[in-house]
Amino acid sequence: MLTRVGVPVTSGAEPSASEPEAATLLCFSHLRWNFVFQRPQHLMSRFARDMSVIYWEEPVDIGPKETAYLQVREAQDAPGVRIVVPHLPQGMPDDAREAALGRLLDAHIATIRGPLITWYYTPMMLPFSRHVEANVTVFDAMDELSKFKFAPVKLLELEQELIDRADIVFTGGSSLYEAKKDRHPSVHCFPSSVDRAHFCKARARQFDPADQEDLPRPRFGFYGVIDERFDIELLDKVAEMRPALSFVMVGPVVKISADELPKRPNICYLGGKTYDQLPAYLSGWDVALMPFAMNESTQFISPTKTPEYLAGGKPVVSTPIKDVVRHYGQLEGVKIASTPEEFVAACEEALELSRKPEGGWLAEADLMLSATSWDTTQARIAGFIHDLLGVRTGAGNPALLVAAE
């Protein structure tokens, strides 16, 4: 259901005087909920089991003479998550945009009565929200956004302000932790986790999706965002060197032109897919790829797809991304390669492994994956927030306590 106005974030009977009101988590994200299902969606959907979650997205432009409004809808794939999208007249000066966003935000959260947690994935939303009085403020640094293409000029300045204001900082990987740990007294590393049950579906034989079923085998696949972090020259060279292999690229193309992508008969671009569709595509591959470019935009990344590929039973070939090498490079099922020649050789080694699904390489990967899950990660994070709420409100929040146990 869509609406243009804010709606109450709590419903039902009024809580009694002895019954603490449920917390509300207000998440400011630069990533749209329906773009690619990754860290924000995994964590927010789990927090929503125990509290109200408001997921605030970046603004959408409307006609210059239209009136600013909020589009509000419930996330179809995550009960309890309310997605809020500001719509602003095109061409507004920056100060007017920030003022309009602040008014829309204030109107939407005016009904909140219980503890409020503000959670930031981007410091660029601080200018219109810094006045909000939250019980706990979180900065979850999942990427080093300042290294990305088209990063705003003010990003670093606002990030420092956000770090100074935050009660706690989480990082999405070890490299990011090392970069942030001396900038705040409470920084905690929570690397990418995995929903093993979801991706283990790829281990069972599934019907090939229609746009993949006719592609020749063996197949080497990638899913994720195809942007400046993707090494298009490496893909082009590897595909040229092995014309008998099929390279399947699944995901949206952003911040680069589709015209820049290599065009070869054995490279197929299938576009973006939903999170629920990914296991079916993964099931039809022999080897999973992570051909990331080695540049400043990948210096601090910790790809979620590494454990997802392994949970799907596929050996992985990756360029030497620091966090991949650090956490997975010792596994037999993860091959690291820098040059096109090394990448081709690693692909051939991984292909041999894929033909031994019951081999020791998969048992080794499973043992490692058994120690990580998004449920565990969210529960540990919830424990930190519960402790902070207890300090700020004088008593812990029962909903968070349940999540943390």
C-alpha positions in Angstrom: 0.0 0.0 0.0 1.3 3.5 -0.9 0.5 6.8 0.8 1.7 10.3 0.5 1.5 11.1 4.2 3.3 9.9 7.3 1.5 7.2 9.3 1.9 6.2 13.0 4.8 3.8 13.6 2.9 2.0 16.4 -0.5 0.5 16.4 -2.9 -1.3 18.7 -3.6 -0.7 22.4 -1.7 2.0 24.3 1.1 0.4 26.5 0.5 0.4 30.2 2.6 2.6 32.5 4.7 -0.4 33.5 5.2 -1.5 29.9 8.0 0.2 28.0 7.1 1.4 24.6 8.8 -0.4 21.7 11.8 1.2 20.1 11.8 2.6 16.5 14.8 2.4 14.3 15.1 5.1 11.7 17.5 4.1 9.0 19.0 6.6 6.6 20.3 4.8 3.5 21.8 5.7 0.1 20.8 2.4 -1.2 17.2 1.8 -2.3 15.5 -1.1 -0.7 14.6 -2.7 -4.0 18.0 -2.2 -5.6 20.2 -5.1 -4.5 19.4 -7.1 -1.3 22.5 -6.6 0.8 23.7 -5.5 4.3 21.0 -2.9 5.0 18.2 -5.2 4.0 19.6 -8.2 5.9 19.9 -6.2 9.1 16.8 -4.0 8.9 14.5 -7.0 8.1 15.8 -8.7 11.2 15.5 -5.7 13.4 11.9 -5.3 12.2 11.0 -8.6 13.9 11.1 -6.8 17.2 10.6 -3.1 16.5 9.3 -0.6 14.0 11.8 0.1 11.2 11.6 3.2 9.0 13.9 3.0 6.0 14.5 6.5 4.6 15.7 6.6 1.0 17.3 9.3 -1.1 14.9 11.8 -2.7 13.2 11.4 -6.1 12.7 14.4 -8.3 9.2 15.5 -9.4 8.0 18.4 -11.5 9.3 21.9 -10.5 5.9 23.2 -9.6 4.7 20.2 -7.6 4.6 20.0 -3.8 7.1 18.0 -1.9 5.7 14.8 -0.3 6.6 11.5 1.1 5.8 8.2 -0.5 5.4 5.6 2.2 5.0 1.8 1.6 5.5 -1.4 3.5 8.4 -3.6 2.3 6.8 -6.7 0.7 9.8 -8.9 1.6 10.3 -7.6 5.2 7.2 -7.3 7.4 7.6 -4.3 9.8 9.9 -2.3 7.5 8.3 0.9 6.3 10.1 2.4 3.2 9.9 6.2 3.0 10.8 8.0 -0.2 10.9 11.9 -0.3 9.7 13.4 -3.5 11.1 16.9 -4.1 10.5 19.5 -6.9 13.3 19.4 -9.4 15.7 22.3 -9.4 15.4 23.3 -5.7 18.6 24.9 -4.3 20.5 22.7 -1.8 19.4 24.7 1.3 15.8 24.6 0.2 16.0 20.8 -0.4 17.5 20.3 3.1 14.8 22.4 4.7 12.1 20.5 2.8 13.5 17.2 3.8 13.7 18.3 7.4 10.1 19.3 7.5 9.0 16.0 5.9 11.1 14.1 8.4 9.7 15.9 11.4 6.2 15.4 10.2 6.7 11.7 9.7 8.4 10.9 13.0 6.1 13.2 15.1 4.1 10.2 16.4 7.1 8.3 17.8 6.8 8.0 21.5 9.2 5.2 22.5 13.0 5.1 22.3 14.4 6.2 18.9 17.5 4.8 17.2 18.9 6.7 14.3 21.0 4.5 12.0 23.1 6.0 9.2 24.5 4.3 6.1 25.4 7.7 4.6 26.6 10.9 6.2 24.9 12.8 3.3 21.6 12.6 5.1 22.9 14.3 8.2 22.2 17.9 7.2 18.4 17.5 7.3 18.4 15.1 10.3 21.1 16.2 12.7 18.4 18.0 14.8 16.6 14.7 15.6 16.9 13.8 19.2 17.7 10.1 19.2 18.4 7.8 22.2 21.1 6.1 20.2 22.9 7.1 17.0 24.6 4.4 14.9 26.9 4.8 11.9 27.1 1.5 10.0 30.0 2.0 7.6 29.5 -0.7 5.0 31.6 1.0 2.3 34.2 3.7 2.1 31.8 5.9 0.1 34.4 8.7 -0.4 36.3 6.4 -2.7 33.3 5.7 -5.0 32.7 7.4 -8.3 30.8 10.7 -8.2 31.3 10.9 -4.4 29.9 14.3 -3.1 32.5 16.9 -2.2 31.1 17.3 1.4 31.1 13.6 2.1 34.3 13.4 4.2 33.4 16.5 6.2 30.0 15.1 7.0 31.3 11.7 7.8 33.6 13.2 10.4 30.6 15.0 11.9 28.6 11.8 11.9 31.4 9.9 13.6 31.7 12.6 16.3 27.9 12.4 16.9 27.5 8.6 16.8 27.3 6.6 20.0 28.7 3.5 18.2 30.3 2.7 14.8 30.0 -0.6 13.0 32.1 -1.5 10.0 31.3 -4.0 7.2 34.8 -5.5 7.0 38.2 -5.7 8.5 39.8 -3.1 6.2 37.2 -0.6 7.0 37.6 -1.3 10.7 41.3 -0.6 10.5 40.5 2.7 8.8 37.9 3.8 11.4 39.0 2.3 14.7 41.1 5.3 15.8 38.4 7.8 14.9 35.8 6.8 17.5 36.1 5.2 21.0 33.5 2.5 20.1 34.1 0.9 16.7 33.2 -2.7 16.1 33.8 -4.9 13.0 30.9 -7.0 11.7 31.9 -8.4 8.3 29.5 -9.6 5.6 27.5 -12.6 6.8 25.3 -15.1 4.9 21.9 -16.6 4.9 23.1 -20.1 4.3 19.6 -21.7 4.0 18.8 -19.3 1.2 21.9 -20.0 -0.9 22.1 -23.7 -0.1 19.2 -24.0 -2.4 21.7 -23.6 -5.2 23.2 -27.0 -4.3 20.1 -28.8 -5.4 19.4 -29.2 -9.1 17.0 -26.4 -10.1 15.3 -25.4 -13.3 17.5 -23.0 -15.2 15.9 -19.5 -15.5 14.7 -19.0 -19.1 17.4 -16.4 -19.9 20.2 -18.7 -18.8 19.1 -22.2 -19.8 20.4 -22.1 -23.4 23.9 -20.8 -22.5 26.7 -23.3 -23.2 28.6 -24.9 -20.3 30.8 -24.7 -18.5 29.5 -21.5 -17.0 31.4 -18.9 -15.0 29.0 -16.5 -13.3 28.9 -13.2 -11.4 26.0 -11.5 -9.6 26.1 -8.0 -8.1 26.3 -4.4 -9.1 28.4 -3.8 -12.2 30.0 -0.4 -11.7 33.5 1.2 -11.4 34.5 -1.6 -9.0 34.1 -4.2 -11.8 37.2 -5.0 -13.8 35.8 -4.9 -17.3 39.2 -5.2 -19.0 39.9 -8.4 -17.0 36.6 -9.9 -18.0 37.2 -9.0 -21.7 40.7 -10.6 -21.7 39.7 -13.8 -19.9 36.7 -14.2 -22.2 38.9 -13.7 -25.2 41.4 -16.3 -24.0 38.7 -18.9 -23.3 36.1 -18.5 -26.0 34.6 -22.0 -25.2 33.6 -20.8 -21.7 30.4 -18.9 -21.0 30.6 -15.9 -18.7 27.2 -15.0 -17.1 26.9 -11.5 -15.6 23.8 -10.9 -13.5 23.2 -7.5 -12.0 22.4 -3.8 -12.8 24.9 -1.6 -14.5 25.3 1.7 -12.7 27.7 4.7 -12.8 29.3 3.3 -16.0 27.9 3.1 -19.5 26.7 -0.2 -20.8 28.6 0.7 -23.9 31.8 0.3 -21.9 31.2 -3.3 -21.2 33.1 -5.9 -23.3 31.0 -7.4 -26.0 31.9 -11.0 -26.9 29.8 -14.0 -28.0 30.6 -15.8 -24.7 29.7 -13.0 -22.4 26.0 -12.7 -21.5 24.6 -9.8 -19.4 21.3 -10.8 -17.9 20.4 -7.6 -15.9 19.3 -7.3 -12.3 17.5 -10.1 -10.5 15.8 -10.3 -7.2 17.4 -11.8 -4.1 14.9 -14.8 -4.3 16.0 -15.5 -7.9 19.8 -15.6 -7.2 20.0 -19.3 -6.0 18.4 -20.5 -9.3 21.1 -18.6 -11.3 23.9 -19.7 -9.1 22.8 -23.3 -9.3 23.3 -23.3 -13.0 27.0 -22.1 -12.8 30.1 -24.2 -12.5 32.3 -21.5 -10.9 31.5 -18.2 -9.3 33.5 -15.1 -10.1 34.5 -11.9 -8.4 36.5 -9.9 -11.0 36.8 -6.7 -9.0 39.2 -4.0 -10.2 42.1 -3.2 -7.9 41.5 0.5 -7.4 40.6 2.9 -4.6 36.9 2.1 -4.9 37.7 -1.6 -3.9 40.3 -0.8 -1.3 38.0 -1.4 1.7 35.2 -3.6 0.3 34.2 -6.9 1.9 32.0 -8.6 -0.7 28.9 -10.3 0.7 28.9 -12.6 -2.3 32.0 -14.6 -1.1 30.2 -16.5 1.6 27.0 -16.6 -0.6 28.8 -18.3 -3.5 30.4 -20.8 -1.1 27.0 -21.5 0.6 25.7 -22.2 -2.9 28.4 -24.9 -3.3 30.4 -23.1 -5.9 34.2 -22.6 -5.9 35.2 -18.9 -6.2 37.8 -17.1 -8.3 38.5 -13.6 -7.1 41.0 -10.8 -7.7 43.1 -10.1 -4.6 40.6 -8.0 -2.7 42.2 -7.5 0.8 39.3 -8.8 2.9 38.7 -11.7 0.6 42.3 -12.8 0.8 42.4 -12.2 4.6 39.2 -14.2 5.4 38.9 -16.7 2.6 42.2 -16.9 0.8 43.3 -20.0 2.7 40.3 -22.1 1.5 40.9 -24.5 -1.3 37.6 -23.5 -2.8 38.7 -19.8 -3.2 41.2 -19.0 -5.8 43.0 -15.6 -5.9 44.3 -14.3 -9.2 45.7 -10.9 -10.4 46.5 -11.1 -14.1 44.3 -12.4 -16.9 46.6 -15.4 -17.2 46.4 -16.2 -13.5 42.6 -15.7 -13.6 42.2 -18.2 -16.5 44.4 -20.7 -14.7 42.4 -20.2 -11.4 39.1 -20.7 -13.4 40.4 -24.0 -14.7 41.4 -25.2 -11.2 38.1 -24.1 -9.8 36.3 -25.9 -12.6 38.0 -29.2 -11.6 36.9 -28.6 -8.0 33.3 -28.0 -9.1 33.3 -31.6 -10.5 34.0 -32.9 -7.1 31.0 -31.6 -5.1 31.6 -34.0 -2.2 35.3 -33.1 -2.1 37.1 -31.8 1.0 37.1 -28.3 -0.4 33.4 -27.9 0.2 33.5 -29.4 3.7 36.2 -27.0 4.6 34.1 -24.0 3.3 31.0 -25.3 5.2 33.0 -25.5 8.4 34.0 -21.9 8.0 30.5 -20.7 7.1 29.0 -22.4 10.1 30.4 -19.7 12.3 28.7 -16.8 10.4 25.1 -15.9 9.8 23.1 -12.6 9.5 20.9 -13.8 12.4 24.0 -14.0 14.7 25.4 -10.7 13.4 22.2 -8.8 13.9 21.7 -10.3 17.4 25.2 -9.2 18.4 24.6 -5.7 17.1 21.3 -5.6 18.9 23.1 -6.5 22.1 25.3 -3.3 21.8 22.3 -1.2 21.1 20.3 -2.7 24.0 23.2 -1.7 26.3 23.3 1.8 25.0 19.5 2.2 25.4 19.8 1.0 28.9 22.3 3.7 29.7 20.2 6.4 28.0 16.8 5.5 29.2 17.6 3.9 32.6 16.3 0.5 31.5 16.9 -1.8 28.6 14.4 -2.2 25.9 12.7 -5.7 26.1 12.3 -6.0 22.3 16.0 -5.6 21.8 16.9 -7.9 24.7 14.9 -10.7 23.0 16.8 -10.1 19.8 20.1 -10.1 21.5 19.7 -13.4 23.4 
